[in-house]
Amino acid sequence: MFSMVTGFQNYSQRAIRAARYTGQGFVVTLDHLNRLPMTIQYPYEKPIPSERFRGRIHFEFDKCIACEVCVRVCPINSPVVDWELKKSIRKKRLKSYSIDFGVCIFCGNCVEYCPTNCLSMTEEYELSTYDRHESNYDQIASGRLPLSVSQDSTIQTVPSSSYLSKGVMEGHPNSRNATHAAD
């Protein structure tokens, strides 16, 4: 008889614990129902990249001295530098420069270590193509300046939700911090 009573007590304690966990799950669900959606309509609304965003690499042909530092510091040897030696002036002359963004990991080492600052990171993040050979940018393609997302009049810009302050997050009164609201 005693074992039956303790078994019933254990069963009831487990049932109460399960009901409590289920109730906590419903509270979280109801909390999420009160929030405004955090999604954007991508082709028509684009997020503004952060200040230190590492997008496509911009190359300035006139500044490059063909020192190949960018190739040496690149973890995957992505930049391809083709040069010829001009014997009359005893200097290298750059013939072509290309980066394959299909394999680039956007680490920024080439930009950081370039002695002439001919490389810079842009805020361009739309690099997808249907053909993988189109992601290989030569000096002409990587030399064009991208149109800034904030300057494009056809696009509505949306600030990145992870960088919003607590006061800007409307519809989410229970947010503890801005990064929690982005989850």
PLY file of the C-alpha trace (Angstrom):
ply
format ascii 1.0
element vertex 183
property float x
property float y
property float z
element edge 182
property int vertex1
property int vertex2
end_header
0.00 0.00 0.00
2.85 2.41 0.88
4.59 1.81 -2.47
1.34 2.56 -4.28
0.99 5.91 -2.48
4.61 6.94 -3.20
4.17 5.88 -6.84
1.06 8.05 -7.09
2.92 10.98 -5.50
5.83 10.62 -7.97
3.38 10.41 -10.86
1.50 13.52 -9.72
4.75 15.48 -9.22
5.88 14.58 -12.75
2.47 15.54 -14.15
2.60 18.93 -12.38
6.17 19.51 -13.65
5.11 18.65 -17.21
2.13 21.01 -16.98
4.44 23.77 -15.70
6.85 23.26 -18.63
3.94 23.29 -21.07
2.65 26.50 -19.49
6.08 28.12 -19.79
6.12 27.19 -23.48
2.71 28.79 -23.99
3.90 31.97 -22.23
6.85 32.21 -24.64
4.51 31.61 -27.59
2.10 34.30 -26.42
5.01 36.69 -25.91
6.06 36.17 -29.53
2.53 36.75 -30.77
2.65 40.34 -29.45
5.74 41.24 -31.50
5.76 42.96 -34.85
7.33 40.96 -37.71
11.06 41.50 -38.24
11.09 40.41 -41.88
11.58 42.70 -44.86
10.47 42.46 -48.48
13.99 41.89 -49.81
14.11 43.02 -53.43
12.19 46.19 -52.59
13.57 46.81 -49.11
17.23 46.29 -48.36
19.04 46.38 -45.03
21.77 48.98 -44.63
25.08 47.22 -43.90
26.95 48.15 -40.77
29.85 50.59 -40.84
32.55 47.91 -40.89
30.74 45.55 -43.28
33.08 43.53 -45.50
31.48 43.31 -48.93
32.92 43.19 -52.44
36.50 44.39 -52.78
37.05 47.57 -54.80
40.31 47.75 -56.77
42.04 50.88 -58.11
44.28 49.94 -61.03
46.30 53.17 -61.05
47.48 52.81 -57.44
48.61 49.16 -57.67
52.38 48.58 -57.80
52.10 44.79 -58.38
53.85 43.96 -55.12
51.67 40.84 -54.63
51.32 41.40 -50.89
47.58 40.76 -51.27
48.29 37.32 -52.75
50.72 36.40 -49.97
48.38 37.38 -47.10
45.27 35.82 -48.67
44.47 32.49 -46.94
43.22 31.02 -50.23
45.47 32.89 -52.73
42.41 34.35 -54.43
43.84 37.50 -56.08
45.63 36.85 -59.37
48.20 39.51 -60.24
49.74 39.50 -63.73
52.62 41.88 -64.27
55.64 42.47 -66.48
59.02 43.92 -65.63
59.87 47.16 -67.42
63.64 47.06 -67.71
63.93 50.67 -68.78
62.50 51.99 -65.49
63.30 48.87 -63.40
59.75 48.54 -62.11
56.90 46.15 -62.41
53.95 47.18 -64.55
50.58 45.68 -63.74
48.92 43.97 -66.69
45.84 42.49 -65.04
44.32 41.89 -61.62
41.41 39.61 -60.77
39.68 38.19 -57.70
37.33 35.21 -57.72
34.53 36.13 -55.30
33.17 32.60 -55.58
36.01 31.40 -53.34
36.86 34.64 -51.50
36.10 34.44 -47.78
35.98 38.26 -47.38
38.50 38.23 -44.54
39.87 41.66 -45.50
43.55 40.73 -45.19
44.31 41.97 -48.70
42.76 45.35 -47.91
44.52 45.65 -44.57
48.01 44.81 -45.81
47.98 46.62 -49.18
50.82 49.20 -48.99
49.27 51.57 -51.54
45.62 51.30 -50.38
44.46 50.32 -53.84
42.04 47.78 -52.30
39.02 48.66 -50.19
35.89 46.92 -48.96
32.52 48.12 -50.24
29.04 47.61 -48.87
27.98 45.58 -51.92
26.66 42.18 -50.85
24.63 41.04 -53.85
27.21 38.91 -55.65
25.11 35.90 -56.64
25.16 34.73 -60.25
23.83 31.82 -62.26
27.26 31.01 -63.66
30.20 30.55 -61.29
32.61 32.03 -63.83
30.80 35.39 -63.58
32.00 35.75 -59.96
35.59 36.15 -61.17
36.06 39.93 -61.24
38.92 41.42 -63.26
40.35 44.90 -62.74
37.49 46.50 -64.70
34.67 44.76 -62.81
36.27 45.16 -59.40
37.22 48.75 -60.21
33.66 49.98 -60.66
32.20 51.71 -57.65
28.94 50.21 -56.41
25.82 52.29 -55.93
25.31 52.71 -52.20
22.18 51.08 -50.82
21.25 54.28 -49.03
21.66 56.35 -52.21
19.50 54.15 -54.47
16.19 55.98 -54.89
14.31 52.87 -56.06
15.04 50.96 -52.86
13.57 51.54 -49.42
16.34 51.12 -46.87
15.74 49.30 -43.60
18.17 49.76 -40.70
19.65 46.50 -39.51
17.55 45.26 -36.59
20.54 44.09 -34.58
21.86 47.65 -34.38
18.66 49.34 -33.26
18.51 50.79 -29.79
15.93 49.68 -27.27
13.78 52.76 -27.76
13.50 52.23 -31.51
12.07 48.72 -31.20
8.34 49.40 -31.30
5.94 46.58 -30.72
8.33 44.74 -28.47
7.98 46.21 -24.97
9.55 43.25 -23.20
12.87 43.35 -25.01
15.87 43.14 -22.72
18.29 44.22 -25.44
18.31 44.81 -29.18
19.99 41.53 -30.10
17.33 39.56 -28.20
14.66 41.25 -30.31
16.28 40.08 -33.53
15.94 36.39 -32.58
0 1
1 2
2 3
3 4
4 5
5 6
6 7
7 8
8 9
9 10
10 11
11 12
12 13
13 14
14 15
15 16
16 17
17 18
18 19
19 20
20 21
21 22
22 23
23 24
24 25
25 26
26 27
27 28
28 29
29 30
30 31
31 32
32 33
33 34
34 35
35 36
36 37
37 38
38 39
39 40
40 41
41 42
42 43
43 44
44 45
45 46
46 47
47 48
48 49
49 50
50 51
51 52
52 53
53 54
54 55
55 56
56 57
57 58
58 59
59 60
60 61
61 62
62 63
63 64
64 65
65 66
66 67
67 68
68 69
69 70
70 71
71 72
72 73
73 74
74 75
75 76
76 77
77 78
78 79
79 80
80 81
81 82
82 83
83 84
84 85
85 86
86 87
87 88
88 89
89 90
90 91
91 92
92 93
93 94
94 95
95 96
96 97
97 98
98 99
99 100
100 101
101 102
102 103
103 104
104 105
105 106
106 107
107 108
108 109
109 110
110 111
111 112
112 113
113 114
114 115
115 116
116 117
117 118
118 119
119 120
120 121
121 122
122 123
123 124
124 125
125 126
126 127
127 128
128 129
129 130
130 131
131 132
132 133
133 134
134 135
135 136
136 137
137 138
138 139
139 140
140 141
141 142
142 143
143 144
144 145
145 146
146 147
147 148
148 149
149 150
150 151
151 152
152 153
153 154
154 155
155 156
156 157
157 158
158 159
159 160
160 161
161 162
162 163
163 164
164 165
165 166
166 167
167 168
168 169
169 170
170 171
171 172
172 173
173 174
174 175
175 176
176 177
177 178
178 179
179 180
180 181
181 182
